[in-house]
Amino acid sequence: MKPSNYELLVVSPFQPIALLRDTFKHVTCVKSAKEALVRLQTQQQQHQDPTTTTTDRSRRLLLIDMENEQGNIISLKLLIYHLRQGTVGNFVPLVCCANDSSDYMLACIHHGAADYLLKPLSLNVIQTMFLAAHRYSPPQRLLPSPTSSTASLKSDLPQAIQSECHHYHQLKQIFNQHDGIYQAVINMYANPNRPKKEFDLASLSTDRKTALERRLGEWGFNPFDLSDLDLVYCVSWIFDQAFHLPDLAPFRLSSGDLCHGYHATNPYHNFYHAVDVLQSMYYLVSRMGFLHPHPPAPTTTSRLHNRITSIDILALFLICIGHDLGHPGVTNAFMINASTSLSLLFNDISVLESYHAMLLYRLIKTYWSDALGAPLGALFRKRVVNGVIATDMALHQDYMTKLKAFGRTSIDDKDGKPYDEEEERLLIYAALIKCADISNIARPFEVAKVWANRLVEELQCQGQLEAELGLPSCLNGFGLPLDSKGQIPLAAFQHQFITKVGIGFFDVVGDIVPDLKNWAHMARQNASLWQQQQ
Ligand SMILES: [Zn+2]
């Protein structure tokens, strides 16, 4: 099929450029989306002639010149709406514009454009425009309205066919609206309308970038004096280390979106925590030899050496930075006791983690669905969702049991049977992400102390809210007597968590990844310092 056989309808207040006429045999130009609609609807009526085939109609390209962003996003939406309604036949919607903002380009794609062409249009671009018709999947058609001709014909159908038809339409209606709950959850908990900052990474000086990179290579990483822009740079720098790995060239990331996904008002579960968890994972995988340590440092080998691929590193980084997305600053117990919509939606099972995974998957779908492709995309989703859910501390004992067994056996043997490769991968992800999530207990004591204070502050705040709502208090959930001010005793609280949970877990994972033995050692040192403060 030659490009010249495609029919091109251009929506533009300007004259179409001559190159378009040179490439396509049939070029029609209209001034506005409304004019385009009239033309398409007229053609649609003509196409109801049974001698016209669908193939003919799918060879139509519609090029919308976005000379005015605001007006033409509306034009694009209007045309896509009619395409979904089925009132204008098939066409492949393309947009062209001189605006090179990636956000704007993505907005056009999200609103239904098959491709975004940067103006001025060159001959090369014009000659490959027809390829969009081969890549494009038309949006799902909406249901015909009850007054449409199909509905009026229904009464002539036999009863059995009518009820089958009703069931079919009801199902279709449900699936057409499947995004509704998802959007409602985001609106309720993630506040998508709050103002978003622009992060201009180019505005950071070379000295500042070098200083941040040096800090990212240190175990004593302390993010609390960093600005949001610094943190966004840290995230993009760490991901860039992964993007240099084989097979990861097509992946890119908008770190600003991740920053906006966290509530800055949470004392603990905020973007600092996400970046901190990401940095500890970066530190760990670079010491394991999967990335170059920065600055250069000795690396160790582990039994995972041939098991972790570049896509695993990417998934682990993504889980770290996204594992608490949209965190409301309260625990699962609060969500369940308060009968929040989220706990009802997820049936009280890993409520927050299910929600974080849902938000994270939304970003993956937006930015990486093309780079991942179909079979890997589904696997990647499973791994990322599983990794985020693993951070639910309610599952901790299960993971301890599984990891103890995994650490004892040879890597290829589970109760005499070989490990399923994917099952093993999910377990390794869970082990590493869980270690990274609680890694702050093993940071140098002065840094660990800040994290501990912030966690207690967040819990105290939840305790206040629980008292107001008459709910069971999280402050009584640790088996520790509250101090004279009714607060969780910080030193005892930390000592208890480190000795009963942290050290044991680092030791168990340390049987698989020897570097974790160092984390256990540092956590032990901190535990004795906390004990001295009790
Ligand atoms: Zn976390």
Boltz pocket constraint, residues with backbone or C-beta under 6 A from the ligand:
constraints:
  - pocket:
      binder: B
      contacts: [[A, 273], [A, 277], [A, 323], [A, 324], [A, 391], [A, 437]]
      max_distance: 6.0
